[in-house]
Amino acid sequence: MDNLDKNLWNCSFSHIYIEKEAYNYNLTKEIISKFKNSIIVEIDHYKDVFCKSHQDFVAQKNSPKLILAVKKEKFIYEGSNMCDSFGNDNFYYTSSVMNCIYNCEYCYLQGMYPSSNIVIFVNIEAAIEETLNILKQHPLYLCVSYDTDLMAVENITAFLHKWIAAAMENKNLKIEIRTKSANFDSIKDIHPIKNVILAWTISPDEIVNEFEKGTPSLNKRLTNICEAIDLGWKVRICFDPVLYVDKWIDIYKSCVQKTFEYLGNREVLEVSIGVFRVAKDYLKIMNKLRPNSKILSYPFTLEAGSCSYNNVHIEEIKGILKAQVNKYVESNKIYI
Ligand code: SF4
């Protein structure tokens, strides 16, 4: 599974559902050409497939289908208060791909979407145009790898190339690219710029192996991070979500230690620490989908519509992680 990123280039979506209108886009043709063995099914609207009732999100993860669609609704949304804006004003996010090639047991997407099939909106230019229109009014801090992992599918979509090009031409656009992938190679041809932040989610191997199916190992993520920093990219490290599992203190302390020993004297932009949290309604669905999940069976506390660990555990996690990170990174660069 470590090689999923690289192999995705050849990964077989047995079926590709394509909206009639999506055929008019070059990206559709390019994607079809990469999946020569897939069965193509023409559809009127992506929701005819994506929103069908009685789908099994978890079962579909074993053989996800691809859906190519043209997004009619807006692309840019205000950032959620469950996510950190890292002190940036005008925090927004955009979702040009729905769903993710990975299969994290704690992923909120399984509570949010009726299907784990992957939807790619091929009219990415419309998202960028909408962004440019907002930029006429004010600067933007835009998270582009949201509700998906864009770097993991860059070989299919090339969306990061487009977003980074937009940031290159518009200094008042700052973008964050959040990823767990080891597919930095896919954007290595781009010259790093100051207003693009590559944000890697870091998890201990114990968590990767048990709860983050399909994602690259900690070593592979760290190797990618080192390469990115060496080439001049700004990198944010995210220990988020920290999971309250058996021996979590040992597991996460050694993960933090390993991370910074691996990075050596390379500078990171900042570090974020966050505990697992999810919207109440999503958690209800997630519990139905994964009734035997160890991590989802915690007796969560509900506060303002969001479920997380009880305050004692939250404070313990934050305190211990912060102290451990603080051995390597100044306090003013740590966001909790
Ligand atoms: S990498 Fe993120 S978006 Fe993808 S499955 Fe895991 S938690 Fe969900």
Residues whose N, C-alpha, C, O or C-beta is under 5 A from the ligand:
A	BS01	SF4	C100 Y102 N103 C104 C107 D147 T148 D149 K180
